[in-house]
C-alpha cells in the first residue's frame, strides 16, 4: 500500500516525541512513510524526496525539526503538496526558535504549523487527516467520529467531577 502521508524529521532523536503522530495516523488506518532527512545535512535527498512526493502517491507531508527548523520550508519550496510543520521543543530555546523558523514563511511558500510540544505532534497528524478527509469520505467519517468521541469524553469527565463535588 502506498503511503499517503509522510513524516519527516531532521534527527532520529526527535522520533520518541513523534511516535504519537504515527500512532494517531495508524488509529485512522493510515500507514505513514517515516524518514530522517535534514535540510542542512542531506539537502539533495530532502529536495529529491519533496520533488518526487506527488508522483509516489503522497498527499501531505509533515516535517518535524528543532533549532533552525528549516526542514518544512525547504520541503514546501520543492512541492505543491500541503506541508505541516511540527516545531520541536529542543534546547536551548525550548522550541521558540523552531516555531518562528517554521511559522514565518515568506509569501508563496506555505507551511501549516502546529504548536510546539504538547499536542503539536498529534495535531499535525489530525491536520493531515483533515486535509485527506476533504476528498476521502471514509477519513472524513472517522474524523467526525473522533470529534464526537472527544465531546463525549469531556462530558463524562464533567459529570464525574460534578458527582465528586456533590459528595
N, C-alpha and C positions, 0 to 999 in steps of 0.2 A: 504494500500500500504506500502510495506516495504521500509524504508529509505535506500538510497544507500550511503549517505554521512552523517557523524556525525560531529557536532561541540561541542567540549568540552571546558569548561572554568574553570579555577581554582577558580573563585569567581563570584557570580552573579553581583557584582559591575562592571564587565567588559562588561556585556551584552549591555548597551547603545552604546558602541563603536563597538559592533559586530553585531548590527542589520542590517548594510549594507551587511554583509556576508550572513545572512539569506535572505534578500531581493534579492540579486543577484542570489542566488540559486533558489528562487521562480520564478524569472523572466525567468529562464530556465526550469520551471516546475519540479523542484526537491524540495521535502519537506525534510529538514534535520531532523535528530534526534539531539536535542539540550539538553545538560546536564551540570550540575555543578559537577565536580569531581576534587579532589585535589590529586596531587602526594604525598603530605605530610600529609594532614588531613584525607583523605579517600583512603589510598594506596591499600587496599584489593579490594575495589569496582572499583577503576581505573584499576587495573590489570585484574580483572574479566571482566570488560567491554571490554578491549582490546583483551583478550584471546578468548572471545566468539563473537567478532565482525563479523568475516567472516561467521560463521555459521548462524548468524542472518541477513545476506544479505548485510552488509555494504561493501563498496568497497574502500572508502577513509575516513580517519579520520583527521579532523582539530583540533588543540589544541591551545588554547589561554591562555597565562599566563604572569604575570608580575613578577618582583622581581627575585627570584631564578629560576623561569620558568622551572622546570624540568618535567612538565606535558607531553610535546611532547616526550621527551626522554624516560620516563617511559612507555608511551603508545607504542612507537616504539619498545621497548625492549620486549613487550608481544604480538606482532602481526607481520605478514609478509605483512600486508596491507600498502599502501602508507600513510605516515603521513605528514601533512603540519603544520608547526609551525607558530603561529602568536604571536610574541613578543609584549606585551602590553607596552605602554609608561607611566608606572606608576612612581611616585616619589619614592625615592629621586633622582634616576639617569636618569630619563626620558626615560627609556627603554633600555639603553645601557647594563645593567646587564641582562635583559631578552633576548636581541638579542644575546649576547655572549653565554648565557647558552643554548639557543635553537639551534644556528647555529654550535657550537663547539662540535659536537657529535663525540664519538670515532668511529673508523672504524668498520663497520659491523652493525651499528645501525643508518641507515639513517633517517634524518628528513629534508624534503624540507622546507626552511624557507623564509618567505616573510619579507618585510620591517616593521620597527616599525612605528606605527601610520599611518596617512595619508591614502594612498591607500592600506595598508597592508591587512586589513580585506577583502576588495573586491578582491584583487589579490589572496588571499587564496581560495576564492570561485571559481575564474576563473581557478586557477591551478587545483583544484579538478575536475572541469568540463572538463578541457582539458584531464585529466587522464581518466575520464569516456569516453570521446569522442574518444579515441583510439579504443574502441570496440563497440561504440554506434553511428551509423551513424546519428541519429536524433540530438543528442547533438553536434556532430561534425558540422553538418549543421548550427545549432543555433550559435555555436562559430564562424563559418565563417561569418554568417550574422552580428554578433556582431562586428567583426573586420571591416567589410565594413561600418557599421553604424558609428563606431568611425572615420574611414578615412573620410567619407563624412562630418561629423560634424566639423572636423578640417578644411577642405577645405571651408566650409561655413563661418566659423569664419574668415579665412584668407581673403575671398572675402569681407566680411563686413568691415574688418579692412582696406583693400585696398581702398574701396569706401569712407570710413571715411577720410582717409588720402588725397584723391583726392579732397575733398570738402573744 
